[in-house]
Every structure is written in C-alpha cells, then in structure tokens.
Amino acid sequence: MTLSQYVKDKKKSPAGLREPSPTVAADETATYFKRLRNRLKASLLLAFIVPLLIVSVYFHLQFNMTLKNSGKLHLISLAESLTNTIDLFLQERVVNIFNLFHRARFTVNPSQEDMNAFLQILIETSDAFVDVGFLDKTGLQIGYAGPFPYLHGQDYSKELWFTTLMSQAKNYYITDIYTGFRHKPHFTIAVRQRVDDQVYVMRATVDPDKFYLFLRTTGRGIAGGIFLTNIGGYYQVVDPGQGQLLAQSGFTPPVAQGSGAAEMDFKGVTELVACAWLREVPWVLSIHQPLNIAYSGMYQARRVIIAITVIMVILIFTAIWLSTDRLLRRAESSEKSRKELQNELFHAAKLMSVGELAAGVAHEINNPLAIIASQVGVIKDLMDPEFGGSAVMAPDMPDKIREELDIIHDAVFRASGITHKLLKSARKNEPQLAPCNVNEVLEDIVAGLMEKEFSVENIELVRDFDRKVPAIMLDADQIRQVFQNFINNARDAIEGPGRITLTTRLIDDKVQVIITDTGKGMTSEVMDKIFLPFFTTKEVGSGTGLGLSISLSIVESMGGTIEVQSMPGAGSSFTVTLPVAGKE
C-alpha cells in the first residue's frame, strides 16, 4: 500500500466516497463530460480519419504512378506499332524496285518504253512513287521515266546517296528527304544489283505528301500529333499545322535508340511524347499528346478516389460525432445518478466512520477511567470503618493512599496522552526544518541500548547505509519519532530469531529509508488499515494504534511518502521517501 493510495483513502469516507457539494459536483460533472466529449471526438477523428487520409494519399500516389506508366507504355506501344508499319512500307518499296531487275523485259540498255513500263509497275504497287531511274556504275542516269525528263542523263556520281550505296555492304539505301536536282522535297530509294559482272543502280523517288497520307491513315485514331525527324532534328514528315518539311524541329528525342516516352515541354505546352526509331532509315517517329488526353484514365481515377475519400470522411465524421454524443449523454446521465447515490451513501458512511472512531476512543479511554474508578473505590474502602478504617488514620495509611493516588495520576495522564495523540494525528503541525542526515538519525536510534536489547532477543541488526546520502531539510525530532516507531514495530513483529535491515539510498534526487524485518508480516486487509487512527494488531493495552497515523502525518508534512510491502510469514518493509530539496 503506497502513501498516495492512503492519502486518497484519508480524503474519502471509509466507504470510499468523497464528500461532494451538490452544486459544485454538478458543475464539475458537466465540465468534465464537456472536456471528455471534445477529447474523445478529437481522438476518434484522429484515430479513424488520419489513417484513412494517409492510406488514400498513398494509394492515390501509387495509382497515379501506375496510370502514368500505363499511359506512357500505351503511347510507346502505339509508336512502336506505327514504326513497324513504316518499316514494312519501306521494305515493300525496296522489294518493288528490286523486282524490276527480274522483269522479263529488263535490259541494261532500257528504252524509254521500258522505263515507262517500270514506272507504271511501281505506281501500281504504290501511288507514292513519283519517278524511276536507271544508273550505271559511274552514276550516270542512262534511263528515266517520270515528270522530270531533264533528269535523263543526269550525273549522280557526286550525290551522297549514290556514293553511300556504292560503298556500303547493304545493297539498298533510303535517303532523308531532300530537294535535289528537282528542287522539290522528296526522298530516294536506291538499290544496287550486279548484272553480267557489272553493277547497276535502280532508283525511285517517293512523294512525301503521299507518304504523309499513308502515315496519317495508318495512325488514324491516335489523338495528338505525329511527325518524323532525322538525326539532325529536321522534319521528314509533319502535319502542316505543326511545321514544314526540312525545317528544324528543335525537338530532342528522349531516347537515342529503341523507344521511350517522357513528359516534355513542346512549343510551350507540357505534353507526353513517345518516340520510336525506325530500323530501315535513321528517322525517329514521335507521337505527342496533351497530358489531359495521355493521362485521362489517371485523372478520372483521381477524381473517383477523391470523391470516395471525401464521402468516407464525412460518413466517419458523422458517425463519430453522433455516437459520441449519444454515448456520453448516457454516461453523463448515469454519472448524475451515481453522484446522487454517492451523496446518500456518503452520509451513511460518515455516520459509520464517526461510530467507529467513537468506539475506538471510548475503548482506549475506558481503560484509564476504569483504573481511576477502581482506585477511588480502594481509597474509600481504606477510609471506611466497616473495612477496618478509622477516622484516625493508621501510621501507614498515608503511604497506602499516596500509592493509590499515584495510580490515579498515571491513569489520568494516560487518558490525556491518548487524546493528545489523537489531536496530533488529526492536525498537521508545521515541522521545524533543519539540515539533517538520515544515516546519523538511524545510527543514533539503534546505537547503544537498543542494539544490545536486539542482541539479547536474538535479533540481528543490519546497517546498509549509502554514504553518498546528503543532509536534507528535516525536523530531526519528528523524523526520529517516525523511524523509531517503524523499528519498534519491526521488533514487535519478530517472534524468535530474526533480522532487521536499515537501508538508505539516494535515487533521483530523493532519499529513501527502508526498514525491513523478517517478522510475521501482514495480510492485505491489515495493510489497508494500518494508517487508520486507533487500528492496532497488538493486544489490548499494548498500543494505542496512533503511531503509524502520526508517522504518516509527519512524513507528509515534510513532503515525503510512505510505501509498505508485506506478505504473511515473509516480513514487512516500510519505505520512507524524502525529497532532497526539502518539502515539495
């Protein structure tokens, strides 16, 4: 049992009830439940809504990231699919030109009629072809069919596409878009073939406008712009509203090869751009979409998540608010009923407490009063002639009367002492504080006669003093009374051989004095009552039951506490804790 527990018990009636004032109690109850209602609502809202918001934000970010990646992958897939189609288109055009070498009417000296037939065959396979030319190994165009007849006999030996085709291992070459001798944008597909141990070249040009129409037709359904640029960043195919052929795009692809996607600032607007490089020609296909189109799924999901989160927060908030109010109204009503019942029980318990106190006081004072009464009767008998008394006293009569009066005197002072102790336990006299060392106080108590008495009674006295314990502000006489009372109680509790241990410790700016015995110990029922006035386990006449009550008042007045630990048959331990800085 700790002192704090006992202090609470002292402030309550024996029934465990605090005496309330009806008006004050009602105000305190209303204030308490108002504060409790606000704290409970805040706690529940934090406990439910904050985790929900954290989880919602987490899933929102994760979902957005997933949808962004999904949007990028989708756009990359479209770009790769379109580049595969373009590569296939170019490969087909290369095959169309190669097939001309294997026509039945092919000759290394083609006539104009042959060349016109070749052009017709190419146009039938694809209307993107513009013209066709046949060149010898020197780069001289010895055969031509198309809308630019002046190109017949043109020397291409200095042209980059011709020198590249003749020097590379691959037997075909596709140029970038250029203007060339005709001063009009076009690109050339040239193939190299060996005939009769001589190398010849068949070339055909493709109309960029027709190629653009093919690109738009193939990419129909793709929202956003589509264009082709070469390594230098010049447009090869582009929407007329976005740029012009052979103009510098100012666009840098997010990948140098393969495919990829990134958010980029395109003409002052942030867009999602997916790129894929062609295999047949060093061009990069770019598809760009505004973010609201590329991430339309993400934006829709974000709106749904936000809406669901807001609805859940509102529902949880409403549920917590209503249920808390309903629950606390019931609790407040129950508390009011409990307070009313507590008031009634308090008065009954108060009467019981007064009765118990009166019974204890009467029991203690009855003994000396009985002695006084009996001794008065003895004196009367000594003076009564019927019992051998005489008006003239015998020589030894005054001594006998004096002895009886001494007994009466002692009984009166005993009764006075009981009432004095009762008043002392009820009052809190301010201690006279002065620097005092508890080690010295304990040593002064047990040294000398008491230690010899312990030795005679076969009780071992053990000192376990902490020499670091400082002097603290105490009332030396009062604290001596407390320690001596605990030591005497420890000796009384030991039946036969035993041991009393005196321990001092300095712990966290507090001094602890622990008095431990190996006596008979106490039950929990006894421990709950040991600080009550007039409670004692000793025989009648052996104690007043005020020692521990007074000790508690003394220790409290010095800002200290008392803790008790005990078990039947295992002894008891009283711990007095005192502040180093004086009364707290």
C-alpha angles and dihedrals in degrees: 000000000000127000091242089058091049093047088056089050091050091054090052131063118258087265089061095253127134115222106247134199107225096223096042092044092052092050092046091049093050092047092046094051092044090053091043091050093053094045093046093050092047092047094048092046090051092045095051108024101041094055089045091052092046092050091045092051091047094050090042091056093042092047092048091050091049093048092046090053089046091052091049093047091049093052092045089051090053091049093049092047091051093047090051089054092049092048089050090049092052092045090053091051090051090051090048090057094044090053090063090071089058098050116120092238093050116128133163088239101049120188123225088257089056092050092049089051090051091052091048091052091051094048090051090057093045131358088212090083114100106180143340133225137188120213134185124224092274092062096253113141102228096172132035140169125179146073094303106064092168087074090072107109092016115151113232097172092112096046116111095229092054096048091045093050093049094048102042127082094233112086098220136051134194116202131212115255110281138157099235123168092332093055092224128109113263140129129230132225111199128181129193122217133174114227121178090347090305127110118233132177129216115196134183132181126224124214109239090210092057090045089052091051089051090051094049092046091050093046095045110143094032108122110219139034126314126197142155124225132179128230091278092055096251119143114255096170123008142154109262090234092056103045148316131270115270091011119131108261097197086217122135114197115233089231132044093210139002114019140305145147138225142164106260138176103247115183092335095312125098109235138166108251124193119192135191127178120227119236099212097051132017094254128125122218114215128193116187127188133179111254093245088061098038093047099032091124091051093050092049092049090048091055091049093049093048092048093049092047093050092048092049092048091051092048093048092045092050093046093049093046095049098039093047092051092047093046095047093046088057091045091048091050090049090047091053090051090047091050091052091049089045091055091054094045091047094060091049091048091047091056090048091051092050089049093051092047092048091049091052094047091046091049093051096043093042092070097059091039090053089051091050091050094048094047092049087054091051091053090050091051091050089056097042113100090212089066094045096278124137138197084239107062123230115245093256095042098094091055091053092048090047090053092052092046089052089055090050090048092052092048092051092051090047090056089046090051091053092053090044092053090046091054091045092054091049095048128063106220113198108249122234100239124209135152107286135171113218091206090060092045092052092045091050091052099050101031117100122000099015092051090051091049089052090051091051090049090050092245116144115220114208122192117201102172124172105223090201091068106118128217110270135191107272142142097250096203094048096045089047088054090052095050093043090051092052092046092049091049090049090053092048090051093056115087109192123339116002147136136251117198122199112198131179125188139175108220125168096336091312130107117222125198113192121191111190130180136183093224132128095289129211138270121239090253091057092045090056090059106036094099094050115107114259094011111133138154092206125102120274110282093019097091144002098221091235100102099087093039090055091044090054092051091050095050092046091051088057093050094255138128136222125216125188129201122180144148128190109266093006102080132241138272126204116195118195113193118195128181117246091218094054128252113001 
